[in-house]
Amino acid sequence: MTHYLPTELLELTYREDLELLMGRWHYQPELAELAGAYERLYDAFQRTQARHWLQDIRCRTLPDPHTTQWLMSDFFPDVAQQLGRQLRVAYVVGPALRGLINAGPDFQPLSAYAGKPSFVVNFFGEEQAAIAWLCEA
């Protein structure tokens, strides 16, 4: 009999050279798992003070509207305030999830962040493009 350990939901890595906090989401979480994952992300931010976040959510299949609203109205603004400068968050997504996100009621295109210095969120299909965008500011 072969035993498999459960895969960790969120793998966090910090790249000091880029001030980049990378989060790799390994599967579509249950709603009950999200709070703990975002606590871990917040704890990693507090340790690193990273202003660039790359969130690889290609393994996720559904956005949760309540979580999205909380991220945009509370979590990201709070992190940016603690950081004292703009927080930049790049999500790497697959095409199906990107379509769902773009069609969602809370979706904001990059242009919606113009003049908002606290945080900006953008979506990419490839990690290299996301890192390039994060590091341009």
N, C-alpha and C positions, 0 to 999 in steps of 0.2 A: 504494500500500500504506500502511495506517495502522499506526503502532506505538503501543502502549500501554505506559506504565510500570507496573510492578507497584504495587498499592496497598500502602501501609504498613500493617502489621498493627496497630500500636498508636500512636495519636496522643495525646500528653500535653499538657495545658494546666494552668496553675496560676492560680487566682483568689485573689489575696492578700487581698482584702476578706472572703472567707469562709474563708480557710485551707483551700481546696478544691483537691485534686489530681484532675483529671478524666482518665480514660483511656477513649478510644473505640477499641474493638476492631472493626476493619473487615471481618474475615472469620473463619471457623472455622480456627484454626491447626493445622498439623501438630504432633505432640508435640515434634519437634525445634526448633520455633520458640518454644515457651513459655519455655524458660530465658532466652533473650535478651530476650524481652519483659518478663519479671519483673525481669531485671537493669536494664533501662531504667527500669522503674517504681521500683525501689529507689533508683537513682541520682537520679531526680527527687525522691523523698522526702528523700534526704540533702541536696539543695540547698535544698529549701523547708521542710522540717520540718512539712509539712501533716498535721494530725490528722484531717481529713475527706477521704475518698476516694470519688469517684463513678466506678464502673466500668460503662460502657455496653457490655454484651455482647449486645445484641439481634441482632447479626450472627452470633453463635456459635450452634451447633446442638447440640453435645454437650458435657457436662461430662466431664472426665477424672478418674476417682476418685483416681488417685495424686497428681495435681496438687492436687486439693481437700484431700486428707489433709495434704500438705506445707504448703499455705497455712495450714490451721487449726492444725497442730501446731508448725510451725517459723517460717514467713515472717511471719505476722501477729504472733505473740508476740514475735519478735525486733524487729520494727519498733516495736511498742508499748513494749518495754523501752528502746530507744534514744530514743524520743520522750519518755518519762518521764510520760506521761499517756495517757488512753484514746484508742486509734485507733478511728475509726468508719468502716466500709466499707459503702457502699450500692451494690448491683448493680442496674442497670436491665436487665431481661430481657424477652424475649417470652414469650407464654403457653406455647408448646410446651417451651421450655427450662426455664421455671419448673416445669412439671410433672415433668420429668426430675430436676431438682435436688431438689424436695420429696420425690420417691420414692427418692432415693439414700440409701445407708446412713449417710453422714456428715452428712446434713442436720440442722441444729439450728435450731429455731424461735427467734424473738427472746427468748422467755421463758427459754431455756436459758442466756442470758448474764447473767441477774440475779445480782448479787453478784460478777461477774467484771470487775474494773476495767480489765484490760489492753486488750481489744479487743471489739468487737461488730460483727456482720455482719447486714445485713438486705437483703431483696429487694423490688423495686418494678417496677410495670409502666410507670410514667411518671417522667420526670426531675424534674419539679417536686415531686412527693411525696418523692422521694429527697433532694433538696436541702433541703426543709423539715425532714425527719427529721434529716439530718446537722447542721443548724444549730440544732436545738432544745437541744443540749447544749453 
